[in-house]
Amino acid sequence: MKASEIEVLGKKDTRSGFGEGLLEAGKRNKDVVALCADLTGSLKMNAFENEFSERFFQVGIAEANMISMAAGMTVGGKIPFTGTFANFSTSRVYDQIRQSVAYSKKNVKIAASHAGLTLGEDGATHQVLEDIGMMKMLPNMTVIVPCDFNQTKQATIAVAEHEGPVYLRFGRPSVPIFVKENAEFTIGKADLITEGTDVTIIACGHLVWKAIEAAQELEKEGISAEVINMHTIKPLDEAAVLSSVGKTGCVVTAEEHMYNGGLGESIARVLVKSNPSPQEFVAVNDSFGESGKPDELMAKYHIDTVDVIEAVKKVIKRKK
């Protein structure tokens, strides 16, 4: 498929996809429970609370306790989803996650909303840009960053069926929906969005749509871009990376995260081991964010469509 052939099915926030996915997971499995740190509405967990009030636990602003409670619930066979902003899901509770969840392989699902710069006006203290790196470094932890409403719903259902700790990262703003409602979601298997021959663009989360927009513009200039949605950061689909870059000869990675520790570094590690290739990074350059509108922040911190296009043109020039 070419980028110009991709159909937009609407526009909606990924956190709503999580809310619908959580409700569906609860209907499928009575062991699914949910805990929230006083942000039920923000994470769209209301429907689950209304449907399964006996399986919903409002812990208040006590994130560390929430993680510890969730870890304990798994001992009794429950499948707990914890819900709060991505910053509070990681930085505030990293010790509890490391010691009580990852180390002992507890079946806790950490649902992290409002990630990245697109949290917007709440500013730098809430705009976590280092969480993917923090979580992917933990042994036994699966890290998933879906791209739109439909895929976030699909990922949430898949996460409930997966055995082991998971970090599920999603966001606040409405973004285009392009993943089909009935698409299959497989943890650890990347999605090929468009086929191309000149460059590979590998993106996750909100940057997948930016990569598609970039591919559409590049197509008009005669540049053929292969776009891959790397929704699972860990375990990484190394075969998809090597196959695509082996064909195109160069890669651009794009993410709503810092250069340090993110998707781009994971891709670089794969390539340096097996197929060293030119790579350019579209990510935040070792910086905290600031208060502002999401679109303005993405432009200022150089993680927008134009930045992907510029990175593509730069990396193509580096090909031998």
Legacy VTK file of the C-alpha trace (Angstrom):
# vtk DataFile Version 3.0
C-alpha trace
ASCII
DATASET POLYDATA
POINTS 320 float
0.000 0.000 0.000
1.118 3.549 -0.738
0.866 6.314 1.855
-1.609 8.173 -0.332
-3.966 5.184 -0.201
-4.343 5.138 3.598
-7.908 5.794 4.706
-8.599 7.971 7.744
-11.519 6.513 9.699
-12.065 9.434 12.061
-10.254 11.140 14.894
-10.197 10.269 18.580
-7.850 10.171 21.570
-5.951 6.991 22.372
-6.931 7.126 26.059
-10.539 6.495 24.963
-9.287 3.410 23.129
-7.826 2.219 26.406
-11.128 2.843 28.191
-13.082 0.793 25.658
-10.447 -1.932 25.607
-10.455 -2.195 29.394
-14.225 -2.564 29.435
-14.072 -5.288 26.786
-11.270 -7.097 28.626
-13.396 -6.994 31.780
-16.312 -8.553 29.937
-14.122 -11.331 28.583
-12.398 -12.196 31.843
-13.836 -11.796 35.346
-10.311 -11.714 36.809
-9.570 -8.354 35.177
-9.629 -5.621 37.818
-8.783 -1.923 37.632
-7.112 0.477 40.040
-6.925 4.232 39.511
-5.035 7.042 41.263
-7.800 9.658 41.264
-7.858 10.106 37.457
-10.769 7.907 36.421
-12.208 10.415 33.954
-8.860 11.346 32.468
-8.067 7.703 31.706
-11.624 6.944 30.526
-11.989 4.179 33.109
-15.562 5.297 33.944
-17.242 2.629 31.840
-15.359 -0.159 33.605
-16.165 1.349 36.990
-19.866 1.599 36.117
-20.063 -1.937 34.721
-17.870 -3.683 37.284
-17.954 -1.555 40.434
-16.892 -4.506 42.576
-13.736 -4.865 40.461
-12.766 -1.193 40.454
-10.587 0.343 43.169
-10.122 4.094 43.552
-6.894 4.380 45.545
-6.609 8.168 45.491
-3.344 10.021 44.985
-1.282 7.107 46.284
0.464 5.694 43.243
3.055 3.638 45.128
0.317 1.944 47.127
-1.582 1.302 43.901
1.326 -0.613 42.361
1.872 -2.611 45.550
-1.835 -3.446 45.775
-1.841 -4.570 42.147
1.171 -6.809 42.708
-0.588 -8.420 45.656
-3.763 -8.994 43.673
-1.904 -11.083 41.111
-1.083 -13.621 43.813
-4.801 -14.388 43.994
-5.065 -14.759 40.220
-6.357 -11.287 39.405
-5.232 -9.321 36.339
-4.879 -5.744 37.603
-4.659 -2.659 35.385
-3.266 0.389 37.177
-4.187 3.783 35.761
-2.626 7.231 36.071
-0.577 9.708 33.998
2.573 8.256 32.430
4.841 10.402 34.603
3.221 9.141 37.782
3.082 5.584 36.385
6.879 5.489 36.147
8.987 8.132 37.884
6.923 8.245 41.056
6.677 4.474 41.480
9.796 3.078 39.833
10.994 1.362 42.995
7.663 -0.427 43.478
7.569 -1.478 39.824
11.132 -2.761 39.895
10.910 -4.627 43.190
7.288 -5.794 43.378
6.348 -6.233 39.704
9.268 -6.722 37.306
11.625 -8.639 39.603
8.969 -11.183 40.558
7.246 -11.219 37.128
3.896 -10.189 38.560
1.023 -10.017 36.048
0.441 -6.265 36.487
-0.631 -4.069 33.567
0.583 -0.482 33.972
-1.697 1.774 31.923
0.046 5.111 31.395
-1.885 7.987 29.873
-1.042 11.592 28.917
2.486 10.659 27.819
4.883 12.961 25.988
4.678 16.586 24.892
1.099 16.222 23.654
-0.093 16.373 27.248
0.146 20.047 26.381
-0.700 22.817 28.797
0.064 20.838 31.975
3.742 21.448 31.276
7.125 19.881 31.894
6.364 18.338 35.289
3.725 16.120 33.674
5.154 15.622 30.161
7.245 12.522 30.718
9.741 11.942 27.885
11.983 9.322 29.474
9.479 6.623 30.438
10.042 4.239 27.513
13.724 4.053 28.409
12.984 3.532 32.089
10.528 0.728 31.457
12.287 -1.125 28.645
15.404 -1.466 30.821
13.483 -3.488 33.408
13.889 -7.255 32.946
10.603 -9.107 32.284
8.773 -5.889 31.278
6.868 -5.670 27.982
6.540 -2.119 26.586
3.739 -1.192 24.172
3.017 2.188 22.529
-0.045 1.956 20.215
-0.685 4.547 17.509
-4.413 5.366 17.417
-7.798 4.755 19.065
-8.468 1.380 17.462
-5.008 0.017 18.096
-5.025 1.153 21.722
-8.277 -0.716 22.254
-6.856 -3.809 20.555
-3.620 -3.559 22.532
-5.464 -3.287 25.855
-7.406 -6.477 25.144
-4.196 -8.256 24.082
-2.383 -7.033 27.198
-5.086 -8.543 29.420
-4.501 -11.918 27.763
-0.700 -11.684 28.008
1.012 -13.240 31.005
3.538 -10.949 32.675
4.196 -7.280 33.469
3.273 -4.755 30.759
3.750 -1.019 30.346
1.040 0.363 28.037
1.655 3.989 26.980
-0.972 6.217 25.334
-1.973 9.872 25.125
-4.364 12.742 25.586
-5.056 14.442 22.201
-7.333 13.291 19.415
-5.365 11.802 16.522
-6.414 10.297 13.157
-7.668 6.725 13.223
-6.249 4.579 10.430
-5.923 1.090 11.952
-8.917 -1.044 10.976
-11.372 -1.824 13.772
-10.953 -5.567 13.248
-7.178 -5.534 12.729
-5.162 -8.195 14.522
-2.832 -6.978 17.268
0.109 -9.188 18.111
2.491 -8.204 20.891
6.034 -8.119 19.540
5.088 -8.048 15.854
5.422 -4.739 13.991
2.815 -3.499 11.495
3.907 -2.657 7.966
1.871 0.430 7.062
3.294 1.310 3.625
5.808 -0.434 1.405
8.768 1.497 0.026
12.219 1.152 -1.461
14.168 4.342 -0.671
13.961 4.683 3.105
12.465 2.983 6.154
10.562 5.104 8.695
9.970 3.333 12.005
7.672 5.102 14.443
5.530 4.496 17.509
2.572 6.192 19.183
1.459 9.580 17.873
4.487 9.765 15.579
3.164 6.952 13.376
0.638 9.339 11.847
3.358 11.974 11.415
5.411 9.328 9.598
2.472 8.582 7.311
2.004 12.284 6.572
5.708 12.521 5.784
5.502 9.506 3.471
2.571 11.112 1.652
4.564 14.282 1.003
7.685 12.357 0.035
5.642 10.287 -2.404
4.810 13.485 -4.286
8.556 14.103 -4.660
9.231 10.619 -5.952
10.691 9.264 -2.693
9.365 5.842 -1.721
9.129 5.443 2.065
8.385 2.231 3.905
6.540 3.043 7.144
6.559 0.611 10.051
4.423 0.985 13.172
6.644 -0.415 15.919
3.922 -0.538 18.555
5.894 -2.952 20.728
9.182 -1.476 21.881
10.014 -4.551 23.934
10.179 -7.282 22.763
11.271 -5.568 19.550
10.459 -7.073 16.160
14.086 -7.303 15.029
13.209 -9.328 11.947
10.958 -6.530 10.657
13.730 -3.977 11.181
16.406 -5.995 9.412
14.143 -6.991 6.545
13.046 -3.444 5.796
16.401 -1.713 6.248
18.067 -4.496 4.298
15.875 -3.441 1.381
15.941 0.347 1.721
19.472 0.804 3.067
18.656 3.527 5.608
16.215 4.348 8.401
14.555 7.212 10.252
13.099 6.560 13.703
10.361 8.826 15.091
8.968 8.966 18.613
7.399 11.273 21.190
10.242 10.631 23.604
13.813 11.728 24.176
16.639 10.433 22.004
18.021 8.830 25.143
16.686 5.350 25.773
13.806 5.359 23.304
12.722 3.480 20.207
15.538 4.943 18.110
18.201 3.547 20.396
16.585 0.105 20.286
16.618 0.164 16.484
20.242 1.343 16.435
21.249 -1.561 18.670
19.683 -4.053 16.265
21.363 -2.507 13.245
24.821 -2.139 14.749
24.821 -5.854 15.597
23.613 -7.171 12.263
23.478 -4.531 9.519
25.110 -1.144 10.270
23.112 1.416 8.272
22.613 5.206 8.153
20.033 6.280 10.732
18.473 9.614 11.659
16.459 10.241 14.821
13.286 12.302 15.217
12.907 12.729 18.962
13.272 15.332 21.708
16.898 16.321 22.173
17.704 15.716 25.868
15.226 18.294 27.118
12.211 18.744 29.354
9.074 20.122 27.742
7.015 23.201 28.588
3.416 24.350 28.708
1.763 24.883 25.333
-0.611 23.515 22.736
0.339 20.015 21.553
0.832 20.973 17.892
2.984 23.957 18.834
5.127 21.842 21.135
5.656 19.128 18.536
6.826 21.769 16.092
9.097 23.543 18.594
10.739 20.343 19.803
11.162 19.010 16.247
8.979 15.901 16.329
6.533 16.998 13.621
5.876 15.901 10.032
8.370 18.347 8.563
11.069 16.972 10.857
10.468 13.437 9.612
10.697 14.681 6.017
13.960 16.512 6.701
15.412 13.451 8.443
14.484 11.251 5.472
16.206 13.533 2.974
19.268 13.721 5.197
19.582 9.974 5.714
19.117 9.172 2.014
22.119 11.347 1.220
24.186 9.229 3.593
23.495 5.976 1.758
26.461 4.476 -0.046
LINES 1 321
320 0 1 2 3 4 5 6 7 8 9 10 11 12 13 14 15 16 17 18 19 20 21 22 23 24 25 26 27 28 29 30 31 32 33 34 35 36 37 38 39 40 41 42 43 44 45 46 47 48 49 50 51 52 53 54 55 56 57 58 59 60 61 62 63 64 65 66 67 68 69 70 71 72 73 74 75 76 77 78 79 80 81 82 83 84 85 86 87 88 89 90 91 92 93 94 95 96 97 98 99 100 101 102 103 104 105 106 107 108 109 110 111 112 113 114 115 116 117 118 119 120 121 122 123 124 125 126 127 128 129 130 131 132 133 134 135 136 137 138 139 140 141 142 143 144 145 146 147 148 149 150 151 152 153 154 155 156 157 158 159 160 161 162 163 164 165 166 167 168 169 170 171 172 173 174 175 176 177 178 179 180 181 182 183 184 185 186 187 188 189 190 191 192 193 194 195 196 197 198 199 200 201 202 203 204 205 206 207 208 209 210 211 212 213 214 215 216 217 218 219 220 221 222 223 224 225 226 227 228 229 230 231 232 233 234 235 236 237 238 239 240 241 242 243 244 245 246 247 248 249 250 251 252 253 254 255 256 257 258 259 260 261 262 263 264 265 266 267 268 269 270 271 272 273 274 275 276 277 278 279 280 281 282 283 284 285 286 287 288 289 290 291 292 293 294 295 296 297 298 299 300 301 302 303 304 305 306 307 308 309 310 311 312 313 314 315 316 317 318 319
